[in-house]
Amino acid sequence: MTAENSNSKPDDTEKLGPLRGQVWLTLQTNQARRLVRGRNGTKGRSPIIGLGLFAERLRLIWQASRNDDPYADWWLIKVHEAIEDREALFERLQRDLEERLTQMGAIEVDVAVSDRPYRMPLQFANPYAYQAARLVSTYDSLVCAALTASHIGVLDRASRDHVIELGARKIRGLFMIPQGYRFLRIERSDLQKGNEKSTQAVQFMGTVPDDVLSGERRAPLAPTQRSLSSGFSRNLGLHSAPSAMATAPSTEENDDV
């Protein structure tokens, strides 16, 4: 290589593209699969929000948070805290079931799994949707353990049904959280000015906590904001996780998600 070549700038065609890979969710139980699918509303039956609709609604909140909507920041905090709460609950329930499954003495028990599991690709645009999918997977394992414990007689039917229904109810509650958010294209400066958008937002969604409004408190996985409104220019010191596009996570964020 000549000196001239070594000092020349690399051709744009030599740049590496973003890293991509596939993400899959594998479920063993119908109970977990129903949480993914949800249910359409019909006469006499209210709709049930599934993982897909939860993720789609969360995508709008994620984008609004990036655009300096304090209400979106608040809702991401609610989602984050709800996921943490449910993870702690499922861990306690799973630990109890595992203790029961060791009560068979010399009999070793393998938790039952499906001989034909359900497998689906995940195509989400933000990390909290993936966290919710992981929670469904944890619930799926919990159901397998509860059914196994009931089958071998170390868990009565009422207790089994309680564990399964409690877990499902907690996940459905998580999936409902984004439904309370209203996309009003509001920014922090609107609340600072107390304009019409601000009044409407407070009417629909309540008053944003002061530490959220100031930007002091945001969800740990919240996106990096594109710009901060005047008067709210502090460095938040928080960074977004990589967004997931199409069928796989990428190393580059896409402003369209």
C-alpha positions as a Markdown table, in Angstrom:
| # | Residue | x | y | z |
|---|---|---|---|---|
| 1 | Met | 0.0 | 0.0 | 0.0 |
| 2 | Thr | 1.4 | 3.4 | -1.0 |
| 3 | Ala | 1.4 | 6.4 | 1.4 |
| 4 | Glu | -1.2 | 8.0 | -0.7 |
| 5 | Asn | -3.6 | 5.0 | -0.4 |
| 6 | Ser | -3.0 | 4.7 | 3.4 |
| 7 | Asn | -4.0 | 8.3 | 4.0 |
| 8 | Ser | -7.1 | 8.3 | 1.8 |
| 9 | Lys | -10.6 | 8.1 | 3.3 |
| 10 | Pro | -12.4 | 4.8 | 3.1 |
| 11 | Asp | -15.0 | 4.5 | 0.4 |
| 12 | Asp | -18.6 | 4.6 | 1.7 |
| 13 | Thr | -19.2 | 1.3 | 0.1 |
| 14 | Glu | -16.7 | -0.2 | 2.6 |
| 15 | Lys | -18.9 | 0.7 | 5.6 |
| 16 | Leu | -20.4 | -2.2 | 7.5 |
| 17 | Gly | -24.1 | -2.4 | 7.8 |
| 18 | Pro | -26.0 | -2.7 | 11.2 |
| 19 | Leu | -26.0 | -6.0 | 13.1 |
| 20 | Arg | -29.2 | -7.9 | 12.7 |
| 21 | Gly | -30.5 | -11.2 | 14.1 |
| 22 | Gln | -33.8 | -13.0 | 14.7 |
| 23 | Val | -35.7 | -13.0 | 17.9 |
| 24 | Trp | -38.2 | -15.8 | 18.6 |
| 25 | Leu | -40.7 | -16.5 | 21.4 |
| 26 | Thr | -41.4 | -20.2 | 22.2 |
| 27 | Leu | -44.4 | -21.1 | 24.4 |
| 28 | Gln | -45.5 | -24.4 | 25.8 |
| 29 | Thr | -49.0 | -23.6 | 27.1 |
| 30 | Asn | -52.3 | -22.4 | 25.6 |
| 31 | Gln | -52.7 | -20.1 | 28.6 |
| 32 | Ala | -49.6 | -18.1 | 27.6 |
| 33 | Arg | -50.5 | -18.2 | 23.9 |
| 34 | Arg | -53.9 | -16.7 | 24.7 |
| 35 | Leu | -52.1 | -13.7 | 26.3 |
| 36 | Val | -50.1 | -13.2 | 23.1 |
| 37 | Arg | -53.2 | -13.3 | 20.9 |
| 38 | Gly | -55.7 | -11.4 | 23.0 |
| 39 | Arg | -59.3 | -11.4 | 22.0 |
| 40 | Asn | -61.5 | -9.2 | 19.8 |
| 41 | Gly | -64.5 | -7.7 | 21.5 |
| 42 | Thr | -68.0 | -9.0 | 20.6 |
| 43 | Lys | -71.5 | -8.5 | 21.8 |
| 44 | Gly | -71.5 | -9.4 | 25.5 |
| 45 | Arg | -67.7 | -9.9 | 25.6 |
| 46 | Ser | -65.2 | -7.1 | 26.1 |
| 47 | Pro | -61.9 | -7.3 | 24.1 |
| 48 | Ile | -58.7 | -8.5 | 25.7 |
| 49 | Ile | -55.5 | -6.7 | 24.8 |
| 50 | Gly | -52.8 | -9.1 | 23.6 |
| 51 | Leu | -49.0 | -8.8 | 23.3 |
| 52 | Gly | -49.2 | -7.4 | 19.8 |
| 53 | Leu | -51.6 | -4.6 | 20.5 |
| 54 | Phe | -49.7 | -3.8 | 23.7 |
| 55 | Ala | -46.5 | -3.5 | 21.7 |
| 56 | Glu | -48.1 | -1.4 | 19.0 |
| 57 | Arg | -49.5 | 1.1 | 21.5 |
| 58 | Leu | -46.2 | 1.2 | 23.3 |
| 59 | Arg | -44.5 | 2.1 | 20.0 |
| 60 | Leu | -46.4 | 5.4 | 19.9 |
| 61 | Ile | -45.5 | 6.1 | 23.5 |
| 62 | Trp | -41.9 | 5.3 | 22.8 |
| 63 | Gln | -41.8 | 7.7 | 19.9 |
| 64 | Ala | -43.6 | 10.4 | 21.9 |
| 65 | Ser | -41.0 | 10.0 | 24.7 |
| 66 | Arg | -38.3 | 10.6 | 22.1 |
| 67 | Asn | -40.1 | 13.8 | 21.1 |
| 68 | Asp | -40.0 | 15.2 | 24.6 |
| 69 | Asp | -43.6 | 14.3 | 25.7 |
| 70 | Pro | -43.4 | 14.1 | 29.5 |
| 71 | Tyr | -46.6 | 12.0 | 29.6 |
| 72 | Ala | -45.0 | 9.4 | 27.5 |
| 73 | Asp | -42.0 | 9.4 | 29.9 |
| 74 | Trp | -44.5 | 8.9 | 32.7 |
| 75 | Trp | -46.2 | 6.0 | 31.0 |
| 76 | Leu | -42.9 | 4.3 | 30.2 |
| 77 | Ile | -42.1 | 4.5 | 34.0 |
| 78 | Lys | -45.5 | 2.9 | 34.7 |
| 79 | Val | -44.8 | 0.1 | 32.3 |
| 80 | His | -41.3 | -0.4 | 33.7 |
| 81 | Glu | -42.5 | -0.6 | 37.3 |
| 82 | Ala | -45.4 | -2.9 | 36.3 |
| 83 | Ile | -43.0 | -5.3 | 34.6 |
| 84 | Glu | -40.7 | -5.3 | 37.7 |
| 85 | Asp | -43.6 | -5.9 | 40.0 |
| 86 | Arg | -44.8 | -8.9 | 38.0 |
| 87 | Glu | -41.3 | -10.4 | 37.6 |
| 88 | Ala | -40.9 | -10.3 | 41.4 |
| 89 | Leu | -44.3 | -12.0 | 41.8 |
| 90 | Phe | -43.6 | -14.7 | 39.3 |
| 91 | Glu | -40.2 | -15.4 | 40.8 |
| 92 | Arg | -41.9 | -16.0 | 44.2 |
| 93 | Leu | -44.6 | -18.3 | 42.7 |
| 94 | Gln | -42.0 | -20.2 | 40.7 |
| 95 | Arg | -39.8 | -20.7 | 43.8 |
| 96 | Asp | -42.7 | -22.1 | 45.7 |
| 97 | Leu | -43.6 | -24.5 | 42.9 |
| 98 | Glu | -40.0 | -25.7 | 42.6 |
| 99 | Glu | -39.9 | -26.4 | 46.3 |
| 100 | Arg | -43.1 | -28.5 | 46.0 |
| 101 | Leu | -41.7 | -30.4 | 43.1 |
| 102 | Thr | -38.7 | -31.6 | 45.2 |
| 103 | Gln | -41.1 | -33.1 | 47.8 |
| 104 | Met | -41.2 | -36.5 | 45.9 |
| 105 | Gly | -38.1 | -37.9 | 47.6 |
| 106 | Ala | -36.1 | -40.1 | 45.3 |
| 107 | Ile | -38.5 | -39.5 | 42.5 |
| 108 | Glu | -37.1 | -37.0 | 40.0 |
| 109 | Val | -39.7 | -34.7 | 38.3 |
| 110 | Asp | -39.1 | -33.0 | 35.0 |
| 111 | Val | -41.5 | -30.1 | 34.4 |
| 112 | Ala | -43.9 | -31.0 | 31.6 |
| 113 | Val | -43.4 | -29.3 | 28.2 |
| 114 | Ser | -45.4 | -29.5 | 25.0 |
| 115 | Asp | -44.4 | -31.9 | 22.3 |
| 116 | Arg | -45.5 | -29.3 | 19.8 |
| 117 | Pro | -44.7 | -25.8 | 21.2 |
| 118 | Tyr | -45.9 | -22.6 | 19.7 |
| 119 | Arg | -43.1 | -20.5 | 18.2 |
| 120 | Met | -43.4 | -17.0 | 16.8 |
| 121 | Pro | -41.0 | -14.3 | 15.6 |
| 122 | Leu | -40.9 | -11.0 | 17.6 |
| 123 | Gln | -40.8 | -7.8 | 15.6 |
| 124 | Phe | -40.9 | -5.0 | 18.2 |
| 125 | Ala | -39.7 | -1.4 | 18.0 |
| 126 | Asn | -38.6 | -0.9 | 21.6 |
| 127 | Pro | -37.1 | -2.9 | 24.5 |
| 128 | Tyr | -40.1 | -2.7 | 26.8 |
| 129 | Ala | -42.2 | -4.8 | 24.3 |
| 130 | Tyr | -39.4 | -7.4 | 24.4 |
| 131 | Gln | -39.5 | -7.2 | 28.2 |
| 132 | Ala | -43.2 | -7.9 | 28.2 |
| 133 | Ala | -42.7 | -10.9 | 25.8 |
| 134 | Arg | -40.1 | -12.2 | 28.3 |
| 135 | Leu | -42.7 | -11.9 | 31.1 |
| 136 | Val | -45.1 | -14.0 | 29.0 |
| 137 | Ser | -42.4 | -16.6 | 28.7 |
| 138 | Thr | -41.8 | -16.6 | 32.4 |
| 139 | Tyr | -45.6 | -17.0 | 32.9 |
| 140 | Asp | -45.5 | -19.9 | 30.5 |
| 141 | Ser | -42.9 | -21.7 | 32.6 |
| 142 | Leu | -44.9 | -20.9 | 35.7 |
| 143 | Val | -48.0 | -22.6 | 34.1 |
| 144 | Cys | -45.9 | -25.6 | 33.2 |
| 145 | Ala | -44.7 | -26.0 | 36.7 |
| 146 | Ala | -48.2 | -25.5 | 38.2 |
| 147 | Leu | -49.7 | -28.1 | 35.9 |
| 148 | Thr | -46.9 | -30.6 | 36.7 |
| 149 | Ala | -47.2 | -30.0 | 40.4 |
| 150 | Ser | -51.0 | -30.6 | 40.3 |
| 151 | His | -50.5 | -33.7 | 38.1 |
| 152 | Ile | -48.2 | -35.4 | 40.6 |
| 153 | Gly | -50.3 | -34.4 | 43.6 |
| 154 | Val | -48.2 | -31.8 | 45.4 |
| 155 | Leu | -50.5 | -28.9 | 44.5 |
| 156 | Asp | -54.3 | -29.1 | 44.8 |
| 157 | Arg | -56.5 | -28.0 | 41.9 |
| 158 | Ala | -57.7 | -24.8 | 43.5 |
| 159 | Ser | -54.1 | -23.6 | 44.2 |
| 160 | Arg | -53.1 | -24.5 | 40.7 |
| 161 | Asp | -56.0 | -22.5 | 39.2 |
| 162 | His | -55.2 | -19.6 | 41.5 |
| 163 | Val | -51.6 | -19.4 | 40.3 |
| 164 | Ile | -52.5 | -19.7 | 36.6 |
| 165 | Glu | -55.3 | -17.1 | 36.8 |
| 166 | Leu | -53.3 | -14.7 | 39.0 |
| 167 | Gly | -50.4 | -14.7 | 36.5 |
| 168 | Ala | -52.7 | -14.2 | 33.5 |
| 169 | Arg | -54.6 | -11.3 | 35.3 |
| 170 | Lys | -51.3 | -9.6 | 36.1 |
| 171 | Ile | -50.1 | -9.7 | 32.5 |
| 172 | Arg | -53.4 | -8.5 | 31.1 |
| 173 | Gly | -53.2 | -5.6 | 33.6 |
| 174 | Leu | -49.8 | -4.8 | 32.2 |
| 175 | Phe | -51.1 | -4.8 | 28.7 |
| 176 | Met | -53.8 | -2.4 | 29.6 |
| 177 | Ile | -51.4 | 0.3 | 30.9 |
| 178 | Pro | -50.6 | 1.9 | 27.5 |
| 179 | Gln | -54.4 | 2.2 | 26.7 |
| 180 | Gly | -54.6 | 5.1 | 29.2 |
| 181 | Tyr | -52.1 | 7.2 | 27.3 |
| 182 | Arg | -53.4 | 9.9 | 24.8 |
| 183 | Phe | -51.3 | 10.9 | 21.9 |
| 184 | Leu | -51.7 | 14.7 | 22.0 |
| 185 | Arg | -48.3 | 15.7 | 20.5 |
| 186 | Ile | -47.5 | 17.6 | 23.7 |
| 187 | Glu | -44.1 | 18.7 | 24.8 |
| 188 | Arg | -42.6 | 19.9 | 28.1 |
| 189 | Ser | -42.8 | 23.4 | 26.9 |
| 190 | Asp | -46.6 | 23.1 | 26.5 |
| 191 | Leu | -46.9 | 22.3 | 30.2 |
| 192 | Gln | -44.5 | 25.0 | 31.1 |
| 193 | Lys | -46.7 | 27.6 | 29.3 |
| 194 | Gly | -50.0 | 26.1 | 30.5 |
| 195 | Asn | -51.5 | 26.3 | 27.0 |
| 196 | Glu | -54.6 | 24.5 | 25.6 |
| 197 | Lys | -52.6 | 21.3 | 25.0 |
| 198 | Ser | -51.5 | 21.3 | 28.6 |
| 199 | Thr | -55.1 | 21.7 | 29.9 |
| 200 | Gln | -56.3 | 18.9 | 27.6 |
| 201 | Ala | -53.5 | 16.5 | 28.7 |
| 202 | Val | -54.2 | 17.1 | 32.4 |
| 203 | Gln | -57.9 | 16.5 | 31.8 |
| 204 | Phe | -57.3 | 13.1 | 30.1 |
| 205 | Met | -54.2 | 11.8 | 31.9 |
| 206 | Gly | -53.8 | 13.7 | 35.1 |
| 207 | Thr | -50.9 | 15.8 | 36.4 |
| 208 | Val | -47.3 | 14.7 | 35.6 |
| 209 | Pro | -45.1 | 14.2 | 38.7 |
| 210 | Asp | -42.6 | 17.0 | 39.1 |
| 211 | Asp | -39.6 | 14.9 | 38.8 |
| 212 | Val | -40.9 | 13.4 | 35.6 |
| 213 | Leu | -41.8 | 16.8 | 34.2 |
| 214 | Ser | -38.3 | 18.1 | 34.9 |
| 215 | Gly | -36.7 | 15.1 | 33.2 |
| 216 | Glu | -35.0 | 14.1 | 36.5 |
| 217 | Arg | -36.8 | 10.7 | 36.4 |
| 218 | Arg | -37.2 | 8.6 | 33.3 |
| 219 | Ala | -37.6 | 4.9 | 32.8 |
| 220 | Pro | -34.2 | 3.1 | 32.7 |
| 221 | Leu | -34.7 | 2.0 | 29.1 |
| 222 | Ala | -36.3 | 5.2 | 27.8 |
| 223 | Pro | -35.1 | 6.5 | 24.4 |
| 224 | Thr | -32.7 | 9.3 | 24.0 |
| 225 | Gln | -34.6 | 12.4 | 23.3 |
| 226 | Arg | -34.0 | 14.2 | 20.0 |
| 227 | Ser | -34.1 | 17.6 | 21.6 |
| 228 | Leu | -35.3 | 19.2 | 24.8 |
| 229 | Ser | -37.6 | 22.2 | 24.9 |
| 230 | Ser | -36.3 | 25.5 | 26.1 |
| 231 | Gly | -36.2 | 25.6 | 29.9 |
| 232 | Phe | -35.6 | 21.9 | 30.1 |
| 233 | Ser | -32.2 | 21.6 | 28.7 |
| 234 | Arg | -30.5 | 19.5 | 31.4 |
| 235 | Asn | -28.6 | 16.5 | 30.4 |
| 236 | Leu | -30.7 | 13.5 | 31.4 |
| 237 | Gly | -27.8 | 11.1 | 31.3 |
| 238 | Leu | -30.0 | 8.2 | 30.1 |
| 239 | His | -29.6 | 6.3 | 26.8 |
| 240 | Ser | -32.0 | 4.1 | 24.9 |
| 241 | Ala | -31.5 | 0.5 | 24.2 |
| 242 | Pro | -31.2 | -0.4 | 20.5 |
| 243 | Ser | -34.5 | -0.5 | 18.7 |
| 244 | Ala | -35.8 | -3.6 | 17.0 |
| 245 | Met | -36.8 | -3.3 | 13.3 |
| 246 | Ala | -38.5 | -5.7 | 11.0 |
| 247 | Thr | -37.7 | -9.2 | 12.1 |
| 248 | Ala | -34.6 | -8.5 | 14.2 |
| 249 | Pro | -32.8 | -6.1 | 16.6 |
| 250 | Ser | -30.4 | -3.7 | 14.9 |
| 251 | Thr | -27.5 | -1.6 | 16.2 |
| 252 | Glu | -28.9 | 1.5 | 14.6 |
| 253 | Glu | -32.0 | 3.4 | 15.8 |
| 254 | Asn | -34.6 | 4.2 | 13.2 |
| 255 | Asp | -36.4 | 7.5 | 13.6 |
| 256 | Asp | -39.5 | 6.1 | 12.0 |
| 257 | Val | -40.3 | 3.6 | 14.8 |
